[in-house]
Amino acid sequence: MRKQLLLEEFDKYSKYCAKKNKKLEHLVVGFSKDEEKICLKIQNCKMQKWFNEREELLNTLYGVKRMKKLNAYIEEWHEDTEKICKLFMEQENRKKTLTEKLFKKRQKGNSYTKEQDKIDLWKMNILSITIKIESKFKMMKNRLNAMSEEMVEEKSRR
């Protein structure tokens, strides 16, 4: 694998991670009304698929222990986003009941006030994990930049 291609992939998935966090924020704040679509996009994570596809190479370049730590961060990020999405999807399903439709005019404001503390806690954890993932990506990019093209090619053939 070419060194430059791998560097570009790090940039791509770093931006992808930030974009997913923004979509999640829009979902929580209420800017976006298509909860199901956003949750499906979050759960079908391109970054995690990429990480799994490159696992062998990344383990060779950076060591299994470091990559297990990064994978643990990614898994934790997904667990918390899934909790938020599950909460929103359950709320969406409740909105579709006849009673909710009949009394919809009485409801005002955020219908997630009971769950807001949980959501806030999960969001804080997601942001903390994102910082850790970004830090790992930055370290990986710096280490990759320090390697020669030949070294990367050699390790990618293993």
VODRENDO-667057 format. One record per residue (C-alpha): residue number from 1; residue in one letter; z, x negated, y. Coordinates in nm, 2 decimals. Layout:
BEGIN
<NUM A <Z X Y>> ...
***
This chain:
BEGIN
<1 M <0.00 0.00 0.00>> <2 R <-0.08 -0.12 0.34>> <3 K <0.21 -0.20 0.57>> <4 Q <0.05 -0.02 0.87>> <5 L <0.01 0.30 0.67>> <6 L <0.37 0.30 0.56>> <7 L <0.48 0.25 0.93>> <8 E <0.27 0.54 1.03>> <9 E <0.43 0.76 0.76>> <10 F <0.77 0.67 0.89>> <11 D <0.67 0.78 1.24>> <12 K <0.51 1.10 1.11>> <13 Y <0.81 1.21 0.91>> <14 S <1.05 1.11 1.18>> <15 K <0.86 1.35 1.42>> <16 Y <0.84 1.61 1.14>> <17 C <1.22 1.60 1.10>> <18 A <1.27 1.65 1.48>> <19 K <1.02 1.94 1.48>> <20 K <1.21 2.11 1.19>> <21 N <1.54 2.08 1.38>> <22 K <1.38 2.23 1.69>> <23 K <1.25 2.53 1.48>> <24 L <1.59 2.57 1.33>> <25 E <1.74 2.57 1.68>> <26 H <1.49 2.83 1.79>> <27 L <1.59 3.04 1.49>> <28 V <1.96 3.02 1.56>> <29 V <1.93 3.08 1.94>> <30 G <1.70 3.37 1.88>> <31 F <1.38 3.24 2.04>> <32 S <1.19 3.30 1.72>> <33 K <1.19 3.63 1.54>> <34 D <1.01 3.53 1.22>> <35 E <1.31 3.41 1.03>> <36 E <1.14 3.43 0.69>> <37 K <0.84 3.22 0.79>> <38 I <1.06 2.95 0.95>> <39 C <1.30 2.94 0.66>> <40 L <1.01 2.90 0.41>> <41 K <0.87 2.61 0.62>> <42 I <1.21 2.44 0.63>> <43 Q <1.27 2.48 0.26>> <44 N <0.92 2.35 0.18>> <45 C <1.00 2.01 0.33>> <46 K <0.71 1.77 0.36>> <47 M <0.94 1.48 0.43>> <48 Q <1.13 1.53 0.11>> <49 K <0.80 1.55 -0.09>> <50 W <0.69 1.23 0.08>> <51 F <1.02 1.06 0.00>> <52 N <0.99 1.16 -0.37>> <53 E <0.62 1.04 -0.38>> <54 R <0.71 0.71 -0.23>> <55 E <1.05 0.67 -0.41>> <56 E <0.94 0.39 -0.64>> <57 L <0.79 0.18 -0.35>> <58 L <1.08 0.25 -0.12>> <59 N <1.33 0.15 -0.39>> <60 T <1.14 -0.17 -0.43>> <61 L <1.12 -0.25 -0.06>> <62 Y <1.47 -0.14 0.04>> <63 G <1.68 -0.12 -0.27>> <64 V <1.79 0.17 -0.49>> <65 K <2.14 0.19 -0.33>> <66 R <2.00 0.24 0.03>> <67 M <1.74 0.49 -0.09>> <68 K <2.00 0.69 -0.28>> <69 K <2.20 0.71 0.05>> <70 L <1.90 0.83 0.24>> <71 N <1.82 1.09 -0.03>> <72 A <2.18 1.21 -0.01>> <73 Y <2.14 1.26 0.36>> <74 I <1.81 1.45 0.31>> <75 E <1.98 1.67 0.04>> <76 E <2.28 1.74 0.26>> <77 W <2.04 1.84 0.55>> <78 H <1.87 2.08 0.32>> <79 E <2.19 2.23 0.19>> <80 D <2.31 2.32 0.54>> <81 T <1.97 2.45 0.66>> <82 E <1.95 2.66 0.35>> <83 K <2.30 2.81 0.43>> <84 I <2.18 2.90 0.78>> <85 C <1.85 3.05 0.65>> <86 K <2.03 3.24 0.38>> <87 L <2.26 3.39 0.64>> <88 F <1.97 3.49 0.86>> <89 M <1.77 3.63 0.57>> <90 E <2.07 3.84 0.45>> <91 Q <2.10 3.97 0.80>> <92 E <1.73 4.05 0.81>> <93 N <1.76 4.25 0.49>> <94 R <2.05 4.44 0.63>> <95 K <1.85 4.53 0.94>> <96 K <1.58 4.69 0.72>> <97 T <1.82 4.95 0.59>> <98 L <1.78 5.31 0.71>> <99 T <2.13 5.31 0.88>> <100 E <2.05 5.00 1.07>> <101 K <1.72 5.14 1.19>> <102 L <1.88 5.47 1.30>> <103 F <2.16 5.30 1.49>> <104 K <1.96 5.00 1.62>> <105 K <1.99 5.11 1.98>> <106 R <2.37 5.08 1.97>> <107 Q <2.35 4.71 1.87>> <108 K <2.33 4.47 2.16>> <109 G <2.33 4.09 2.18>> <110 N <2.36 3.85 1.89>> <111 S <2.42 4.02 1.56>> <112 Y <2.55 3.70 1.42>> <113 T <2.88 3.68 1.61>> <114 K <3.09 3.70 1.29>> <115 E <2.90 3.41 1.14>> <116 Q <2.86 3.21 1.46>> <117 D <3.14 2.96 1.38>> <118 K <2.98 2.88 1.05>> <119 I <2.64 2.84 1.20>> <120 D <2.78 2.61 1.47>> <121 L <2.95 2.40 1.22>> <122 W <2.64 2.37 1.00>> <123 K <2.43 2.29 1.31>> <124 M <2.67 2.01 1.41>> <125 N <2.65 1.87 1.06>> <126 I <2.27 1.90 1.06>> <127 L <2.25 1.71 1.38>> <128 S <2.49 1.44 1.25>> <129 I <2.28 1.40 0.94>> <130 T <1.96 1.39 1.14>> <131 I <2.10 1.10 1.34>> <132 K <2.18 0.92 1.01>> <133 I <1.83 0.99 0.87>> <134 E <1.67 0.86 1.19>> <135 S <1.90 0.55 1.18>> <136 K <1.79 0.48 0.83>> <137 F <1.42 0.53 0.92>> <138 K <1.46 0.29 1.21>> <139 M <1.62 0.03 0.99>> <140 M <1.35 0.07 0.74>> <141 K <1.08 0.04 1.00>> <142 N <1.24 -0.27 1.15>> <143 R <1.27 -0.43 0.80>> <144 L <0.91 -0.34 0.72>> <145 N <0.79 -0.49 1.05>> <146 A <0.97 -0.81 0.95>> <147 M <0.78 -0.83 0.62>> <148 S <0.44 -0.98 0.59>> <149 E <0.14 -0.77 0.48>> <150 E <0.12 -0.98 0.16>> <151 M <0.49 -0.91 0.07>> <152 V <0.44 -0.54 0.11>> <153 E <0.13 -0.54 -0.10>> <154 E <0.30 -0.75 -0.37>> <155 K <0.60 -0.52 -0.38>> <156 S <0.38 -0.21 -0.39>> <157 R <0.21 -0.33 -0.70>> <158 R <0.53 -0.36 -0.90>> 
***
